[in-house]
């Protein structure tokens, strides 16, 4: 980590509606990470802040429906969200993850630089690789940092990216090392096709019009995620805080893997919700109120 990173002073820019934005230095030198916070509209003795971490190819804006719903129904809840390196309004090569721990180090820094008020509860919600980064954070970082997080919400995170194209590139890299530097930044396939992540045409159209969605991540990004998948199942045995797992129908999801992961959690810690009529992008589905209500009830419990 950069030697002066922990001494970095954030300069927040105040926007309307209790919203502030800033950038902080990434774990990777010369890269900037976009961070946004939205203050609760109603004060309470036991405040709740929800930290939101998006999926591969996505960005913080895919949580706007969730936040607006909470603003209307639970105005005492605050939100903090970031864009991963190479995603959204952060810098870096679009859709490129060189090493998974680069993301995790940036996530860790968010929790370091935010101050937790006495009596405040922090909930961390991750979708896809956002959930994977949280698992790395709570299982592999120092106790003083991970103990800031009171509850976890993990959605659609046992990912299954496999295709003949990816398999061929893997085979070539094993046999022809000189090609590695060239092929790691190639973009072999488009992922998260609108009809596969959202149910209804209107939501699919909005998804296609979103300029900050990454259509084709790099080959190295898929490689990082597949490598992380090899260790994710053991992570459930080490979780020691209440965890809500959300699972939908998705061709990108290894559903058996989600079920296996859930079985590894200690008794009394797991809550689980499955949505057979919703697709991968849970928070932007037409029927997303089912998801929002389940999250709100669990947070308040």
C-alpha positions in Angstrom: 0.0 0.0 0.0 1.2 3.5 -0.7 3.1 4.9 2.3 1.1 8.1 2.5 -2.3 6.6 1.8 -3.5 6.4 5.4 -2.6 10.1 5.9 -4.7 11.2 2.9 -7.2 13.9 3.7 -10.5 13.5 1.8 -12.0 16.6 0.2 -15.7 16.0 0.1 -17.8 18.0 -2.4 -21.3 18.8 -1.1 -24.1 18.2 -3.5 -27.9 18.6 -3.0 -30.0 16.3 -0.9 -27.4 15.5 1.7 -25.1 13.9 -0.9 -21.3 14.3 -0.9 -18.7 12.9 -3.3 -14.9 12.6 -3.3 -12.0 10.5 -4.7 -9.3 8.7 -2.8 -6.0 7.2 -3.9 -6.4 3.6 -5.0 -4.1 0.7 -3.8 -2.6 1.0 -7.2 -0.4 4.1 -7.7 -1.8 7.0 -9.7 -5.4 5.7 -9.7 -8.4 7.4 -8.1 -11.5 5.7 -6.6 -14.9 7.5 -6.7 -16.7 7.5 -3.3 -20.2 8.9 -2.5 -22.1 9.2 0.7 -25.8 10.0 1.2 -26.8 11.2 4.7 -30.0 10.0 6.4 -32.8 12.5 6.1 -34.0 11.7 9.6 -31.9 11.5 12.8 -32.2 8.6 15.1 -30.5 7.4 18.3 -29.3 4.2 16.6 -28.2 5.2 13.1 -27.7 2.7 10.3 -25.3 3.1 7.4 -25.4 0.7 4.4 -22.2 0.4 2.4 -22.8 -0.7 -1.2 -20.4 -2.6 -3.5 -21.4 -3.3 -7.1 -20.8 -6.2 -9.4 -18.4 -6.8 -12.3 -19.0 -4.4 -15.2 -21.3 -2.3 -13.1 -21.0 0.8 -10.9 -22.6 2.6 -7.9 -25.5 4.0 -10.0 -27.1 0.5 -10.2 -28.1 0.9 -6.6 -30.1 4.1 -7.1 -33.4 2.3 -7.1 -32.6 0.7 -3.8 -31.4 4.0 -2.2 -34.5 6.0 -3.4 -36.8 3.4 -2.0 -35.1 3.5 1.4 -35.1 7.3 1.3 -38.9 7.2 1.0 -39.6 4.4 3.5 -36.6 4.4 5.9 -35.2 8.0 5.9 -33.1 7.3 8.9 -30.7 5.1 6.8 -27.5 6.5 5.3 -25.5 5.1 2.4 -21.9 5.0 1.3 -20.8 3.6 -2.1 -17.7 3.4 -4.3 -16.8 2.4 -7.8 -14.2 -0.3 -8.2 -11.0 0.4 -10.1 -11.8 0.4 -13.8 -15.5 0.9 -13.2 -17.9 3.8 -13.1 -16.4 7.1 -12.2 -13.1 5.6 -10.8 -10.0 5.7 -13.0 -8.2 2.7 -14.5 -8.7 0.5 -17.6 -12.4 -0.1 -18.1 -13.4 -3.5 -16.9 -9.9 -4.7 -16.0 -8.9 -6.3 -12.7 -5.3 -7.3 -12.6 -5.4 -8.9 -9.1 -8.5 -9.4 -7.0 -6.8 -8.1 -3.9 -6.5 -4.7 -5.6 -10.3 -4.3 -5.2 -10.3 -5.6 -1.7 -7.6 -3.2 -0.5 -9.7 -0.3 -1.9 -12.8 -1.6 -0.1 -10.8 -1.9 3.1 -9.7 1.7 2.8 -13.4 2.8 2.6 -14.0 1.4 6.0 -10.8 2.8 7.4 -11.5 6.4 6.4 -15.2 6.5 7.4 -15.9 7.3 11.0 -18.4 5.2 12.9 -20.5 7.0 15.4 -21.3 5.6 18.9 -24.3 3.2 18.6 -24.2 3.2 14.8 -24.7 0.0 12.9 -22.8 -0.6 9.7 -24.2 -3.0 7.1 -22.2 -4.0 4.1 -24.0 -5.1 0.9 -22.2 -6.6 -2.1 -23.5 -7.8 -5.4 -21.4 -10.3 -7.4 -17.8 -9.4 -7.1 -18.8 -6.8 -4.5 -19.9 -9.6 -2.2 -16.7 -11.5 -3.0 -14.6 -8.5 -2.0 -16.5 -8.3 1.3 -15.8 -12.0 2.0 -12.1 -11.3 1.5 -12.3 -8.3 3.7 -13.9 -9.9 6.8 -11.9 -13.1 6.5 -8.4 -11.8 5.7 -8.0 -8.3 7.1 -7.2 -7.2 10.6 -9.8 -7.6 13.4 -10.0 -3.8 14.1 -11.2 -3.2 10.6 -13.6 -6.1 10.0 -15.2 -5.6 13.4 -16.6 -2.3 12.1 -19.0 -4.3 10.0 -22.1 -5.5 12.0 -24.0 -7.4 9.3 -23.4 -8.6 5.7 -25.7 -8.8 2.7 -24.3 -10.9 -0.1 -26.2 -11.3 -3.4 -25.6 -13.5 -6.5 -21.9 -14.0 -5.8 -21.0 -17.6 -6.7 -20.3 -16.6 -10.3 -19.7 -19.0 -13.2 -17.9 -17.5 -16.1 -17.1 -20.3 -18.5 -17.0 -20.4 -22.3 -15.1 -22.1 -25.1 -13.4 -18.7 -25.8 -12.1 -18.4 -22.2 -11.0 -22.1 -22.2 -9.1 -21.6 -25.4 -7.3 -18.5 -24.1 -6.3 -20.4 -20.9 -4.9 -23.2 -23.0 -2.9 -20.8 -25.2 -1.5 -19.0 -22.2 -0.3 -22.3 -20.7 1.6 -23.2 -23.8 2.8 -19.9 -25.2 4.0 -17.6 -22.4 5.0 -14.7 -24.8 1.3 -14.2 -25.6 0.4 -13.7 -21.9 1.0 -9.9 -21.8 -1.0 -9.4 -25.0 -3.9 -11.7 -24.2 -4.5 -10.7 -20.6 -6.0 -7.4 -21.8 -8.1 -8.8 -24.7 -11.8 -8.7 -24.3 -13.1 -12.2 -25.2 -16.8 -11.9 -24.7 -19.7 -9.7 -23.8 -21.3 -10.5 -20.4 -24.5 -9.7 -18.6 -26.6 -9.5 -21.7 -29.8 -7.4 -20.9 -32.2 -10.3 -21.5 -30.2 -12.5 -19.2 -29.9 -10.1 -16.3 -33.3 -8.3 -16.4 -36.8 -9.6 -17.0 -38.7 -6.8 -18.6 -38.1 -4.8 -21.9 -38.2 -1.4 -20.2 -35.5 -2.3 -17.7 -33.4 -4.0 -20.4 -33.6 -0.9 -22.5 -32.4 1.4 -19.6 -29.6 -1.1 -19.0 -28.4 -0.9 -22.7 -28.6 2.9 -22.6 -26.4 3.2 -19.4 -23.0 4.6 -20.6 -21.1 3.5 -17.5 -21.8 -0.2 -17.9 -18.8 -2.2 -19.1 -19.8 -4.5 -21.9 -16.6 -6.6 -22.3 -14.3 -7.0 -19.3 -10.7 -8.2 -20.0 -9.5 -11.8 -20.0 -7.4 -11.1 -16.9 -10.6 -10.0 -15.1 -12.3 -13.4 -15.8 -9.1 -15.1 -14.7 -9.1 -13.3 -11.4 -12.7 -14.1 -10.6 -12.3 -17.8 -11.5 -9.3 -18.0 -9.3 -11.2 -16.4 -6.4 -14.0 -19.0 -7.0 -11.6 -21.8 -6.0 -11.4 -20.5 -2.5 -14.8 -18.9 -1.9 -16.5 -22.0 -0.5 -14.2 -22.2 2.6 -15.0 -18.5 3.4 -18.5 -19.4 4.8 -16.9 -21.4 7.6 -15.1 -18.4 9.0 -18.0 -15.9 8.9 -18.9 -14.8 12.4 -21.6 -12.1 11.8 -25.2 -12.2 10.8 -25.4 -12.7 7.0 -28.3 -12.3 4.5 -27.8 -14.2 1.3 -29.9 -13.2 -1.8 -30.1 -15.5 -4.8 -32.0 -15.1 -8.1 -32.2 -17.0 -11.4 -29.1 -16.3 -13.5 -27.1 -18.1 -16.2 -24.0 -16.4 -14.7 -24.7 -17.9 -11.2 -23.6 -21.3 -10.0 -26.8 -22.0 -8.0 -25.4 -25.3 -6.5 -22.5 -23.3 -5.3 -24.7 -20.7 -3.6 -26.5 -23.5 -1.8 -23.2 -25.2 -0.8 -21.9 -21.9 0.6 -25.0 -21.3 2.7 -24.6 -24.8 4.3 -21.2 -23.7 5.6 -22.4 -20.8 7.7 -22.7 -21.3 11.5 -26.2 -21.9 12.8 -28.1 -18.8 13.7 -26.1 -16.5 11.5 -27.7 -17.2 8.1 -30.9 -15.7 6.6 -31.6 -16.6 3.0 -34.0 -15.3 0.3 -34.4 -16.8 -3.2 -36.2 -15.2 -6.1 -37.2 -17.6 -8.8 -38.9 -15.0 -11.0 -36.1 -12.4 -10.8 -32.9 -12.4 -12.8 -29.3 -11.4 -11.9 -29.6 -7.6 -11.6 -31.9 -7.9 -8.5 -31.9 -4.2 -7.6 -33.1 -3.0 -11.0 -35.7 -5.6 -11.8 -39.3 -4.4 -12.2 -40.4 -6.4 -9.2 -37.5 -5.3 -7.0 -39.7 -4.2 -4.2 -39.7 -7.8 -3.0 -35.9 -7.6 -2.6 -36.0 -4.1 -1.0 -38.6 -5.2 1.6 -36.6 -8.3 2.5 -33.5 -6.2 3.0 -35.2 -3.6 5.1 -36.9 -6.2 7.4 -33.6 -8.0 7.9 -31.7 -4.8 8.7 -34.3 -3.7 11.2 -34.4 -7.1 12.9 
